[in-house]
Amino acid sequence: MKMFVEPADIYLYMDIVDFRKSINGLIVVVEQDMKLNPFRDALFVFCNKKRDKVKILYWDKTGFALWYKRLGATRSRFVYC
């Protein structure tokens, strides 16, 4: 993934997230559920209930950025161990 930042860490939120949440809602998840500082040099990765969409939140020193990816039409799913 080509980005404007080189994150030191990547955090995967293991529970599902309501994808109506945007930056502010996901910051609350990072702070309250994950107990992490959203301003750290890291990517925070979230998936929806069907695991066919991914959101990535990060701080790029000038503001928060949110990437959204809908996985391919071949019924691919976001799978993690």
PDB file with SEQRES, HELIX, SHEET and CRYST1 records, atoms N, CA, C and O in Angstrom:
SEQRES   1 A   81  MET LYS MET PHE VAL GLU PRO ALA ASP ILE TYR LEU TYR          
SEQRES   2 A   81  MET ASP ILE VAL ASP PHE ARG LYS SER ILE ASN GLY LEU          
SEQRES   3 A   81  ILE VAL VAL VAL GLU GLN ASP MET LYS LEU ASN PRO PHE          
SEQRES   4 A   81  ARG ASP ALA LEU PHE VAL PHE CYS ASN LYS LYS ARG ASP          
SEQRES   5 A   81  LYS VAL LYS ILE LEU TYR TRP ASP LYS THR GLY PHE ALA          
SEQRES   6 A   81  LEU TRP TYR LYS ARG LEU GLY ALA THR ARG SER ARG PHE          
SEQRES   7 A   81  VAL TYR CYS                                                  
HELIX    1 AA1 ILE A   23  VAL A   28  1                                   6    
HELIX    2 AA2 VAL A   29  ASP A   33  3                                   5    
SHEET    1 AA1 4 ASP A   9  ILE A  16  0                                        
SHEET    2 AA1 4 ALA A  42  CYS A  47  1                                        
SHEET    3 AA1 4 LYS A  53  TRP A  59 -1                                        
SHEET    4 AA1 4 PHE A  64  ARG A  70 -1                                        
CRYST1    1.000    1.000    1.000  90.00  90.00  90.00 P 1           1          
ATOM      1  N   MET A   1       0.842  -1.160   0.000  1.00  0.00           N  
ATOM      2  CA  MET A   1       0.000   0.000   0.000  1.00  0.00           C  
ATOM      3  C   MET A   1       0.898   1.237   0.000  1.00  0.00           C  
ATOM      4  O   MET A   1       1.743   1.377   0.884  1.00  0.00           O  
ATOM      5  N   LYS A   2       0.737   2.114  -0.947  1.00  0.00           N  
ATOM      6  CA  LYS A   2       1.509   3.348  -1.022  1.00  0.00           C  
ATOM      7  C   LYS A   2       0.769   4.432  -0.250  1.00  0.00           C  
ATOM      8  O   LYS A   2      -0.386   4.741  -0.544  1.00  0.00           O  
ATOM      9  N   MET A   3       1.445   5.002   0.737  1.00  0.00           N  
ATOM     10  CA  MET A   3       0.821   6.014   1.580  1.00  0.00           C  
ATOM     11  C   MET A   3       1.781   7.179   1.766  1.00  0.00           C  
ATOM     12  O   MET A   3       2.939   7.118   1.354  1.00  0.00           O  
ATOM     13  N   PHE A   4       1.297   8.217   2.377  1.00  0.00           N  
ATOM     14  CA  PHE A   4       2.121   9.371   2.673  1.00  0.00           C  
ATOM     15  C   PHE A   4       2.844   9.220   4.006  1.00  0.00           C  
ATOM     16  O   PHE A   4       3.684  10.054   4.345  1.00  0.00           O  
ATOM     17  N   VAL A   5       2.542   8.200   4.749  1.00  0.00           N  
ATOM     18  CA  VAL A   5       3.176   7.959   6.046  1.00  0.00           C  
ATOM     19  C   VAL A   5       3.806   6.577   6.043  1.00  0.00           C  
ATOM     20  O   VAL A   5       3.416   5.697   5.275  1.00  0.00           O  
ATOM     21  N   GLU A   6       4.778   6.409   6.907  1.00  0.00           N  
ATOM     22  CA  GLU A   6       5.407   5.104   7.115  1.00  0.00           C  
ATOM     23  C   GLU A   6       5.113   4.725   8.562  1.00  0.00           C  
ATOM     24  O   GLU A   6       5.881   5.088   9.453  1.00  0.00           O  
ATOM     25  N   PRO A   7       4.025   4.008   8.821  1.00  0.00           N  
ATOM     26  CA  PRO A   7       3.627   3.744  10.202  1.00  0.00           C  
ATOM     27  C   PRO A   7       4.596   2.794  10.911  1.00  0.00           C  
ATOM     28  O   PRO A   7       5.151   1.868  10.318  1.00  0.00           O  
ATOM     29  N   ALA A   8       4.770   3.064  12.191  1.00  0.00           N  
ATOM     30  CA  ALA A   8       5.603   2.195  13.021  1.00  0.00           C  
ATOM     31  C   ALA A   8       4.829   0.942  13.410  1.00  0.00           C  
ATOM     32  O   ALA A   8       5.415  -0.132  13.547  1.00  0.00           O  
ATOM     33  N   ASP A   9       3.508   1.074  13.590  1.00  0.00           N  
ATOM     34  CA  ASP A   9       2.674  -0.035  14.040  1.00  0.00           C  
ATOM     35  C   ASP A   9       1.391  -0.106  13.226  1.00  0.00           C  
ATOM     36  O   ASP A   9       0.943   0.885  12.650  1.00  0.00           O  
ATOM     37  N   ILE A  10       0.812  -1.302  13.193  1.00  0.00           N  
ATOM     38  CA  ILE A  10      -0.496  -1.517  12.578  1.00  0.00           C  
ATOM     39  C   ILE A  10      -1.344  -2.271  13.583  1.00  0.00           C  
ATOM     40  O   ILE A  10      -0.960  -3.343  14.050  1.00  0.00           O  
ATOM     41  N   TYR A  11      -2.507  -1.705  13.918  1.00  0.00           N  
ATOM     42  CA  TYR A  11      -3.416  -2.315  14.889  1.00  0.00           C  
ATOM     43  C   TYR A  11      -4.685  -2.765  14.181  1.00  0.00           C  
ATOM     44  O   TYR A  11      -5.321  -1.985  13.473  1.00  0.00           O  
ATOM     45  N   LEU A  12      -5.042  -4.006  14.372  1.00  0.00           N  
ATOM     46  CA  LEU A  12      -6.255  -4.563  13.789  1.00  0.00           C  
ATOM     47  C   LEU A  12      -7.302  -4.686  14.880  1.00  0.00           C  
ATOM     48  O   LEU A  12      -7.094  -5.384  15.872  1.00  0.00           O  
ATOM     49  N   TYR A  13      -8.422  -4.010  14.700  1.00  0.00           N  
ATOM     50  CA  TYR A  13      -9.529  -4.103  15.642  1.00  0.00           C  
ATOM     51  C   TYR A  13     -10.269  -5.394  15.336  1.00  0.00           C  
ATOM     52  O   TYR A  13     -10.829  -5.551  14.251  1.00  0.00           O  
ATOM     53  N   MET A  14     -10.271  -6.314  16.286  1.00  0.00           N  
ATOM     54  CA  MET A  14     -10.763  -7.670  16.035  1.00  0.00           C  
ATOM     55  C   MET A  14     -12.288  -7.782  16.002  1.00  0.00           C  
ATOM     56  O   MET A  14     -12.817  -8.740  15.440  1.00  0.00           O  
ATOM     57  N   ASP A  15     -12.987  -6.844  16.579  1.00  0.00           N  
ATOM     58  CA  ASP A  15     -14.447  -6.875  16.571  1.00  0.00           C  
ATOM     59  C   ASP A  15     -14.950  -6.175  15.307  1.00  0.00           C  
ATOM     60  O   ASP A  15     -14.190  -5.494  14.619  1.00  0.00           O  
ATOM     61  N   ILE A  16     -16.227  -6.349  15.013  1.00  0.00           N  
ATOM     62  CA  ILE A  16     -16.788  -5.669  13.842  1.00  0.00           C  
ATOM     63  C   ILE A  16     -17.111  -4.217  14.194  1.00  0.00           C  
ATOM     64  O   ILE A  16     -17.306  -3.879  15.362  1.00  0.00           O  
ATOM     65  N   VAL A  17     -17.163  -3.376  13.181  1.00  0.00           N  
ATOM     66  CA  VAL A  17     -17.442  -1.959  13.358  1.00  0.00           C  
ATOM     67  C   VAL A  17     -18.607  -1.571  12.459  1.00  0.00           C  
ATOM     68  O   VAL A  17     -18.701  -2.012  11.313  1.00  0.00           O  
ATOM     69  N   ASP A  18     -19.486  -0.747  12.994  1.00  0.00           N  
ATOM     70  CA  ASP A  18     -20.567  -0.174  12.198  1.00  0.00           C  
ATOM     71  C   ASP A  18     -19.919   0.783  11.188  1.00  0.00           C  
ATOM     72  O   ASP A  18     -19.323   1.784  11.587  1.00  0.00           O  
ATOM     73  N   PHE A  19     -20.026   0.493   9.918  1.00  0.00           N  
ATOM     74  CA  PHE A  19     -19.341   1.272   8.908  1.00  0.00           C  
ATOM     75  C   PHE A  19     -20.012   2.609   8.611  1.00  0.00           C  
ATOM     76  O   PHE A  19     -19.581   3.325   7.707  1.00  0.00           O  
ATOM     77  N   ARG A  20     -21.050   2.953   9.349  1.00  0.00           N  
ATOM     78  CA  ARG A  20     -21.570   4.315   9.271  1.00  0.00           C  
ATOM     79  C   ARG A  20     -20.671   5.266  10.046  1.00  0.00           C  
ATOM     80  O   ARG A  20     -20.756   6.482   9.876  1.00  0.00           O  
ATOM     81  N   LYS A  21     -19.797   4.709  10.910  1.00  0.00           N  
ATOM     82  CA  LYS A  21     -18.847   5.542  11.655  1.00  0.00           C  
ATOM     83  C   LYS A  21     -17.829   6.119  10.698  1.00  0.00           C  
ATOM     84  O   LYS A  21     -17.358   5.455   9.775  1.00  0.00           O  
ATOM     85  N   SER A  22     -17.505   7.372  10.945  1.00  0.00           N  
ATOM     86  CA  SER A  22     -16.468   8.019  10.156  1.00  0.00           C  
ATOM     87  C   SER A  22     -15.279   8.295  11.068  1.00  0.00           C  
ATOM     88  O   SER A  22     -15.064   7.566  12.037  1.00  0.00           O  
ATOM     89  N   ILE A  23     -14.519   9.317  10.779  1.00  0.00           N  
ATOM     90  CA  ILE A  23     -13.281   9.563  11.520  1.00  0.00           C  
ATOM     91  C   ILE A  23     -13.538   9.730  13.016  1.00  0.00           C  
ATOM     92  O   ILE A  23     -12.890   9.071  13.829  1.00  0.00           O  
ATOM     93  N   ASN A  24     -14.463  10.592  13.385  1.00  0.00           N  
ATOM     94  CA  ASN A  24     -14.698  10.842  14.810  1.00  0.00           C  
ATOM     95  C   ASN A  24     -15.161   9.598  15.548  1.00  0.00           C  
ATOM     96  O   ASN A  24     -14.711   9.344  16.666  1.00  0.00           O  
ATOM     97  N   GLY A  25     -16.047   8.818  14.948  1.00  0.00           N  
ATOM     98  CA  GLY A  25     -16.529   7.595  15.580  1.00  0.00           C  
ATOM     99  C   GLY A  25     -15.430   6.557  15.738  1.00  0.00           C  
ATOM    100  O   GLY A  25     -15.379   5.854  16.748  1.00  0.00           O  
ATOM    101  N   LEU A  26     -14.554   6.454  14.755  1.00  0.00           N  
ATOM    102  CA  LEU A  26     -13.457   5.487  14.837  1.00  0.00           C  
ATOM    103  C   LEU A  26     -12.390   5.935  15.837  1.00  0.00           C  
ATOM    104  O   LEU A  26     -11.740   5.096  16.462  1.00  0.00           O  
ATOM    105  N   ILE A  27     -12.202   7.253  15.994  1.00  0.00           N  
ATOM    106  CA  ILE A  27     -11.286   7.752  17.023  1.00  0.00           C  
ATOM    107  C   ILE A  27     -11.773   7.319  18.399  1.00  0.00           C  
ATOM    108  O   ILE A  27     -10.970   6.927  19.246  1.00  0.00           O  
ATOM    109  N   VAL A  28     -13.068   7.385  18.626  1.00  0.00           N  
ATOM    110  CA  VAL A  28     -13.635   6.948  19.903  1.00  0.00           C  
ATOM    111  C   VAL A  28     -13.365   5.459  20.121  1.00  0.00           C  
ATOM    112  O   VAL A  28     -13.031   5.061  21.237  1.00  0.00           O  
ATOM    113  N   VAL A  29     -13.500   4.634  19.096  1.00  0.00           N  
ATOM    114  CA  VAL A  29     -13.208   3.206  19.200  1.00  0.00           C  
ATOM    115  C   VAL A  29     -11.741   2.997  19.576  1.00  0.00           C  
ATOM    116  O   VAL A  29     -11.432   2.180  20.444  1.00  0.00           O  
ATOM    117  N   VAL A  30     -10.839   3.732  18.926  1.00  0.00           N  
ATOM    118  CA  VAL A  30      -9.403   3.597  19.218  1.00  0.00           C  
ATOM    119  C   VAL A  30      -9.132   3.971  20.673  1.00  0.00           C  
ATOM    120  O   VAL A  30      -8.412   3.260  21.374  1.00  0.00           O  
ATOM    121  N   GLU A  31      -9.704   5.079  21.125  1.00  0.00           N  
ATOM    122  CA  GLU A  31      -9.437   5.556  22.482  1.00  0.00           C  
ATOM    123  C   GLU A  31     -10.096   4.691  23.550  1.00  0.00           C  
ATOM    124  O   GLU A  31      -9.447   4.322  24.528  1.00  0.00           O  
ATOM    125  N   GLN A  32     -11.372   4.364  23.381  1.00  0.00           N  
ATOM    126  CA  GLN A  32     -12.111   3.684  24.444  1.00  0.00           C  
ATOM    127  C   GLN A  32     -11.987   2.166  24.395  1.00  0.00           C  
ATOM    128  O   GLN A  32     -11.757   1.540  25.430  1.00  0.00           O  
ATOM    129  N   ASP A  33     -12.131   1.566  23.237  1.00  0.00           N  
ATOM    130  CA  ASP A  33     -12.099   0.097  23.141  1.00  0.00           C  
ATOM    131  C   ASP A  33     -10.673  -0.443  23.053  1.00  0.00           C  
ATOM    132  O   ASP A  33     -10.335  -1.434  23.701  1.00  0.00           O  
ATOM    133  N   MET A  34      -9.847   0.213  22.251  1.00  0.00           N  
ATOM    134  CA  MET A  34      -8.481  -0.273  22.051  1.00  0.00           C  
ATOM    135  C   MET A  34      -7.508   0.295  23.089  1.00  0.00           C  
ATOM    136  O   MET A  34      -6.395  -0.206  23.248  1.00  0.00           O  
ATOM    137  N   LYS A  35      -7.942   1.348  23.794  1.00  0.00           N  
ATOM    138  CA  LYS A  35      -7.112   2.000  24.824  1.00  0.00           C  
ATOM    139  C   LYS A  35      -5.779   2.491  24.244  1.00  0.00           C  
ATOM    140  O   LYS A  35      -4.727   2.333  24.863  1.00  0.00           O  
ATOM    141  N   LEU A  36      -5.838   3.085  23.057  1.00  0.00           N  
ATOM    142  CA  LEU A  36      -4.647   3.581  22.383  1.00  0.00           C  
ATOM    143  C   LEU A  36      -4.826   5.055  22.034  1.00  0.00           C  
ATOM    144  O   LEU A  36      -5.943   5.570  21.991  1.00  0.00           O  
ATOM    145  N   ASN A  37      -3.705   5.718  21.787  1.00  0.00           N  
ATOM    146  CA  ASN A  37      -3.709   7.112  21.381  1.00  0.00           C  
ATOM    147  C   ASN A  37      -3.841   7.168  19.857  1.00  0.00           C  
ATOM    148  O   ASN A  37      -2.963   6.666  19.155  1.00  0.00           O  
ATOM    149  N   PRO A  38      -4.906   7.762  19.330  1.00  0.00           N  
ATOM    150  CA  PRO A  38      -5.089   7.794  17.873  1.00  0.00           C  
ATOM    151  C   PRO A  38      -4.072   8.673  17.151  1.00  0.00           C  
ATOM    152  O   PRO A  38      -3.963   8.600  15.927  1.00  0.00           O  
ATOM    153  N   PHE A  39      -3.319   9.510  17.889  1.00  0.00           N  
ATOM    154  CA  PHE A  39      -2.323  10.389  17.281  1.00  0.00           C  
ATOM    155  C   PHE A  39      -0.964   9.714  17.120  1.00  0.00           C  
ATOM    156  O   PHE A  39      -0.027  10.325  16.607  1.00  0.00           O  
ATOM    157  N   ARG A  40      -0.853   8.470  17.551  1.00  0.00           N  
ATOM    158  CA  ARG A  40       0.438   7.782  17.444  1.00  0.00           C  
ATOM    159  C   ARG A  40       0.745   7.433  15.988  1.00  0.00           C  
ATOM    160  O   ARG A  40      -0.130   7.491  15.124  1.00  0.00           O  
ATOM    161  N   ASP A  41       1.964   7.080  15.741  1.00  0.00           N  
ATOM    162  CA  ASP A  41       2.421   6.746  14.394  1.00  0.00           C  
ATOM    163  C   ASP A  41       2.002   5.311  14.067  1.00  0.00           C  
ATOM    164  O   ASP A  41       2.807   4.383  14.131  1.00  0.00           O  
ATOM    165  N   ALA A  42       0.718   5.152  13.714  1.00  0.00           N  
ATOM    166  CA  ALA A  42       0.176   3.808  13.512  1.00  0.00           C  
ATOM    167  C   ALA A  42      -1.021   3.853  12.579  1.00  0.00           C  
ATOM    168  O   ALA A  42      -1.642   4.897  12.379  1.00  0.00           O  
ATOM    169  N   LEU A  43      -1.327   2.693  12.014  1.00  0.00           N  
ATOM    170  CA  LEU A  43      -2.558   2.493  11.256  1.00  0.00           C  
ATOM    171  C   LEU A  43      -3.519   1.712  12.130  1.00  0.00           C  
ATOM    172  O   LEU A  43      -3.117   0.790  12.840  1.00  0.00           O  
ATOM    173  N   PHE A  44      -4.788   2.082  12.077  1.00  0.00           N  
ATOM    174  CA  PHE A  44      -5.835   1.372  12.800  1.00  0.00           C  
ATOM    175  C   PHE A  44      -6.787   0.798  11.751  1.00  0.00           C  
ATOM    176  O   PHE A  44      -7.403   1.547  10.993  1.00  0.00           O  
ATOM    177  N   VAL A  45      -6.904  -0.522  11.707  1.00  0.00           N  
ATOM    178  CA  VAL A  45      -7.647  -1.217  10.660  1.00  0.00           C  
ATOM    179  C   VAL A  45      -8.942  -1.776  11.241  1.00  0.00           C  
ATOM    180  O   VAL A  45      -8.939  -2.410  12.297  1.00  0.00           O  
ATOM    181  N   PHE A  46     -10.047  -1.534  10.540  1.00  0.00           N  
ATOM    182  CA  PHE A  46     -11.381  -1.969  10.966  1.00  0.00           C  
ATOM    183  C   PHE A  46     -12.062  -2.691   9.808  1.00  0.00           C  
ATOM    184  O   PHE A  46     -11.812  -2.388   8.641  1.00  0.00           O  
ATOM    185  N   CYS A  47     -12.929  -3.653  10.142  1.00  0.00           N  
ATOM    186  CA  CYS A  47     -13.718  -4.305   9.090  1.00  0.00           C  
ATOM    187  C   CYS A  47     -15.187  -4.343   9.503  1.00  0.00           C  
ATOM    188  O   CYS A  47     -15.524  -4.191  10.677  1.00  0.00           O  
ATOM    189  N   ASN A  48     -16.049  -4.549   8.513  1.00  0.00           N  
ATOM    190  CA  ASN A  48     -17.486  -4.597   8.765  1.00  0.00           C  
ATOM    191  C   ASN A  48     -17.924  -6.028   9.096  1.00  0.00           C  
ATOM    192  O   ASN A  48     -17.108  -6.949   9.119  1.00  0.00           O  
ATOM    193  N   LYS A  49     -19.208  -6.194   9.350  1.00  0.00           N  
ATOM    194  CA  LYS A  49     -19.739  -7.497   9.780  1.00  0.00           C  
ATOM    195  C   LYS A  49     -19.532  -8.584   8.734  1.00  0.00           C  
ATOM    196  O   LYS A  49     -19.182  -9.712   9.084  1.00  0.00           O  
ATOM    197  N   LYS A  50     -19.739  -8.271   7.466  1.00  0.00           N  
ATOM    198  CA  LYS A  50     -19.571  -9.279   6.407  1.00  0.00           C  
ATOM    199  C   LYS A  50     -18.111  -9.448   5.998  1.00  0.00           C  
ATOM    200  O   LYS A  50     -17.776 -10.324   5.201  1.00  0.00           O  
ATOM    201  N   ARG A  51     -17.251  -8.603   6.550  1.00  0.00           N  
ATOM    202  CA  ARG A  51     -15.818  -8.628   6.257  1.00  0.00           C  
ATOM    203  C   ARG A  51     -15.507  -8.457   4.762  1.00  0.00           C  
ATOM    204  O   ARG A  51     -14.549  -9.025   4.238  1.00  0.00           O  
ATOM    205  N   ASP A  52     -16.337  -7.670   4.107  1.00  0.00           N  
ATOM    206  CA  ASP A  52     -16.070  -7.380   2.698  1.00  0.00           C  
ATOM    207  C   ASP A  52     -15.682  -5.919   2.478  1.00  0.00           C  
ATOM    208  O   ASP A  52     -15.551  -5.464   1.342  1.00  0.00           O  
ATOM    209  N   LYS A  53     -15.497  -5.184   3.595  1.00  0.00           N  
ATOM    210  CA  LYS A  53     -15.063  -3.797   3.536  1.00  0.00           C  
ATOM    211  C   LYS A  53     -14.040  -3.550   4.644  1.00  0.00           C  
ATOM    212  O   LYS A  53     -14.108  -4.151   5.716  1.00  0.00           O  
ATOM    213  N   VAL A  54     -13.096  -2.660   4.367  1.00  0.00           N  
ATOM    214  CA  VAL A  54     -12.037  -2.332   5.316  1.00  0.00           C  
ATOM    215  C   VAL A  54     -11.907  -0.814   5.393  1.00  0.00           C  
ATOM    216  O   VAL A  54     -11.974  -0.123   4.376  1.00  0.00           O  
ATOM    217  N   LYS A  55     -11.721  -0.300   6.615  1.00  0.00           N  
ATOM    218  CA  LYS A  55     -11.406   1.116   6.819  1.00  0.00           C  
ATOM    219  C   LYS A  55     -10.083   1.193   7.562  1.00  0.00           C  
ATOM    220  O   LYS A  55      -9.831   0.420   8.486  1.00  0.00           O  
ATOM    221  N   ILE A  56      -9.244   2.132   7.152  1.00  0.00           N  
ATOM    222  CA  ILE A  56      -7.947   2.349   7.793  1.00  0.00           C  
ATOM    223  C   ILE A  56      -7.872   3.809   8.213  1.00  0.00           C  
ATOM    224  O   ILE A  56      -8.014   4.719   7.396  1.00  0.00           O  
ATOM    225  N   LEU A  57      -7.648   4.009   9.501  1.00  0.00           N  
ATOM    226  CA  LEU A  57      -7.560   5.349  10.074  1.00  0.00           C  
ATOM    227  C   LEU A  57      -6.120   5.613  10.481  1.00  0.00           C  
ATOM    228  O   LEU A  57      -5.466   4.741  11.053  1.00  0.00           O  
ATOM    229  N   TYR A  58      -5.617   6.821  10.187  1.00  0.00           N  
ATOM    230  CA  TYR A  58      -4.287   7.189  10.666  1.00  0.00           C  
ATOM    231  C   TYR A  58      -4.147   8.705  10.761  1.00  0.00           C  
ATOM    232  O   TYR A  58      -4.866   9.458  10.105  1.00  0.00           O  
ATOM    233  N   TRP A  59      -3.211   9.123  11.589  1.00  0.00           N  
ATOM    234  CA  TRP A  59      -2.860  10.531  11.763  1.00  0.00           C  
ATOM    235  C   TRP A  59      -1.629  10.799  10.916  1.00  0.00           C  
ATOM    236  O   TRP A  59      -0.621  10.110  11.068  1.00  0.00           O  
ATOM    237  N   ASP A  60      -1.685  11.778  10.030  1.00  0.00           N  
ATOM    238  CA  ASP A  60      -0.540  12.029   9.136  1.00  0.00           C  
ATOM    239  C   ASP A  60       0.205  13.325   9.464  1.00  0.00           C  
ATOM    240  O   ASP A  60       0.831  13.921   8.588  1.00  0.00           O  
ATOM    241  N   LYS A  61       0.137  13.752  10.705  1.00  0.00           N  
ATOM    242  CA  LYS A  61       0.810  14.958  11.215  1.00  0.00           C  
ATOM    243  C   LYS A  61       0.081  16.251  10.864  1.00  0.00           C  
ATOM    244  O   LYS A  61       0.379  17.292  11.450  1.00  0.00           O  
ATOM    245  N   THR A  62      -0.858  16.216   9.935  1.00  0.00           N  
ATOM    246  CA  THR A  62      -1.630  17.418   9.606  1.00  0.00           C  
ATOM    247  C   THR A  62      -3.119  17.215   9.848  1.00  0.00           C  
ATOM    248  O   THR A  62      -3.892  18.172   9.804  1.00  0.00           O  
ATOM    249  N   GLY A  63      -3.518  15.992  10.099  1.00  0.00           N  
ATOM    250  CA  GLY A  63      -4.920  15.671  10.321  1.00  0.00           C  
ATOM    251  C   GLY A  63      -5.135  14.171  10.172  1.00  0.00           C  
ATOM    252  O   GLY A  63      -4.223  13.433   9.798  1.00  0.00           O  
ATOM    253  N   PHE A  64      -6.339  13.739  10.467  1.00  0.00           N  
ATOM    254  CA  PHE A  64      -6.658  12.319  10.332  1.00  0.00           C  
ATOM    255  C   PHE A  64      -7.030  12.010   8.883  1.00  0.00           C  
ATOM    256  O   PHE A  64      -7.648  12.821   8.193  1.00  0.00           O  
ATOM    257  N   ALA A  65      -6.640  10.832   8.450  1.00  0.00           N  
ATOM    258  CA  ALA A  65      -7.006  10.344   7.126  1.00  0.00           C  
ATOM    259  C   ALA A  65      -7.742   9.025   7.294  1.00  0.00           C  
ATOM    260  O   ALA A  65      -7.424   8.237   8.185  1.00  0.00           O  
ATOM    261  N   LEU A  66      -8.713   8.791   6.445  1.00  0.00           N  
ATOM    262  CA  LEU A  66      -9.495   7.564   6.500  1.00  0.00           C  
ATOM    263  C   LEU A  66      -9.541   6.963   5.110  1.00  0.00           C  
ATOM    264  O   LEU A  66     -10.019   7.589   4.164  1.00  0.00           O  
ATOM    265  N   TRP A  67      -9.043   5.748   4.995  1.00  0.00           N  
ATOM    266  CA  TRP A  67      -9.099   5.013   3.731  1.00  0.00           C  
ATOM    267  C   TRP A  67     -10.208   3.981   3.837  1.00  0.00           C  
ATOM    268  O   TRP A  67     -10.384   3.345   4.877  1.00  0.00           O  
ATOM    269  N   TYR A  68     -10.947   3.824   2.759  1.00  0.00           N  
ATOM    270  CA  TYR A  68     -12.057   2.873   2.703  1.00  0.00           C  
ATOM    271  C   TYR A  68     -11.845   1.982   1.495  1.00  0.00           C  
ATOM    272  O   TYR A  68     -11.573   2.462   0.395  1.00  0.00           O  
ATOM    273  N   LYS A  69     -11.971   0.684   1.708  1.00  0.00           N  
ATOM    274  CA  LYS A  69     -11.779  -0.269   0.599  1.00  0.00           C  
ATOM    275  C   LYS A  69     -12.925  -1.265   0.611  1.00  0.00           C  
ATOM    276  O   LYS A  69     -13.196  -1.910   1.624  1.00  0.00           O  
ATOM    277  N   ARG A  70     -13.591  -1.381  -0.525  1.00  0.00           N  
ATOM    278  CA  ARG A  70     -14.591  -2.440  -0.699  1.00  0.00           C  
ATOM    279  C   ARG A  70     -13.874  -3.535  -1.467  1.00  0.00           C  
ATOM    280  O   ARG A  70     -13.363  -3.308  -2.564  1.00  0.00           O  
ATOM    281  N   LEU A  71     -13.841  -4.725  -0.883  1.00  0.00           N  
ATOM    282  CA  LEU A  71     -13.109  -5.824  -1.496  1.00  0.00           C  
ATOM    283  C   LEU A  71     -13.809  -6.293  -2.763  1.00  0.00           C  
ATOM    284  O   LEU A  71     -15.009  -6.081  -2.936  1.00  0.00           O  
ATOM    285  N   GLY A  72     -13.059  -6.924  -3.637  1.00  0.00           N  
ATOM    286  CA  GLY A  72     -13.474  -7.268  -4.995  1.00  0.00           C  
ATOM    287  C   GLY A  72     -14.806  -7.969  -5.150  1.00  0.00           C  
ATOM    288  O   GLY A  72     -15.374  -8.513  -4.203  1.00  0.00           O  
ATOM    289  N   ALA A  73     -15.275  -7.934  -6.368  1.00  0.00           N  
ATOM    290  CA  ALA A  73     -16.567  -8.520  -6.714  1.00  0.00           C  
ATOM    291  C   ALA A  73     -16.524 -10.047  -6.730  1.00  0.00           C  
ATOM    292  O   ALA A  73     -17.547 -10.688  -6.970  1.00  0.00           O  
ATOM    293  N   THR A  74     -15.370 -10.630  -6.482  1.00  0.00           N  
ATOM    294  CA  THR A  74     -15.252 -12.102  -6.497  1.00  0.00           C  
ATOM    295  C   THR A  74     -15.585 -12.698  -5.142  1.00  0.00           C  
ATOM    296  O   THR A  74     -15.181 -13.814  -4.815  1.00  0.00           O  
ATOM    297  N   ARG A  75     -16.326 -11.934  -4.367  1.00  0.00           N  
ATOM    298  CA  ARG A  75     -16.738 -12.397  -3.031  1.00  0.00           C  
ATOM    299  C   ARG A  75     -15.554 -12.621  -2.096  1.00  0.00           C  
ATOM    300  O   ARG A  75     -15.598 -13.488  -1.224  1.00  0.00           O  
ATOM    301  N   SER A  76     -14.509 -11.844  -2.281  1.00  0.00           N  
ATOM    302  CA  SER A  76     -13.378 -11.951  -1.379  1.00  0.00           C  
ATOM    303  C   SER A  76     -13.751 -11.378  -0.023  1.00  0.00           C  
ATOM    304  O   SER A  76     -14.611 -10.503   0.081  1.00  0.00           O  
ATOM    305  N   ARG A  77     -13.106 -11.872   0.999  1.00  0.00           N  
ATOM    306  CA  ARG A  77     -13.375 -11.439   2.356  1.00  0.00           C  
ATOM    307  C   ARG A  77     -12.064 -11.088   3.030  1.00  0.00           C  
ATOM    308  O   ARG A  77     -11.013 -11.637   2.700  1.00  0.00           O  
ATOM    309  N   PHE A  78     -12.139 -10.159   3.985  1.00  0.00           N  
ATOM    310  CA  PHE A  78     -10.989  -9.808   4.805  1.00  0.00           C  
ATOM    311  C   PHE A  78     -10.853 -10.877   5.881  1.00  0.00           C  
ATOM    312  O   PHE A  78     -11.706 -10.989   6.761  1.00  0.00           O  
ATOM    313  N   VAL A  79      -9.792 -11.655   5.812  1.00  0.00           N  
ATOM    314  CA  VAL A  79      -9.606 -12.777   6.729  1.00  0.00           C  
ATOM    315  C   VAL A  79      -8.342 -12.550   7.536  1.00  0.00           C  
ATOM    316  O   VAL A  79      -7.305 -12.174   6.989  1.00  0.00           O  
ATOM    317  N   TYR A  80      -8.431 -12.776   8.824  1.00  0.00           N  
ATOM    318  CA  TYR A  80      -7.263 -12.674   9.691  1.00  0.00           C  
ATOM    319  C   TYR A  80      -7.330 -13.785  10.716  1.00  0.00           C  
ATOM    320  O   TYR A  80      -8.399 -14.321  11.006  1.00  0.00           O  
ATOM    321  N   CYS A  81      -6.186 -14.119  11.255  1.00  0.00           N  
ATOM    322  CA  CYS A  81      -6.093 -15.215  12.227  1.00  0.00           C  
ATOM    323  C   CYS A  81      -6.408 -14.747  13.610  1.00  0.00           C  
ATOM    324  O   CYS A  81      -6.377 -15.539  14.552  1.00  0.00           O  
TER     325      CYS A  81                                                      
END                                                                             
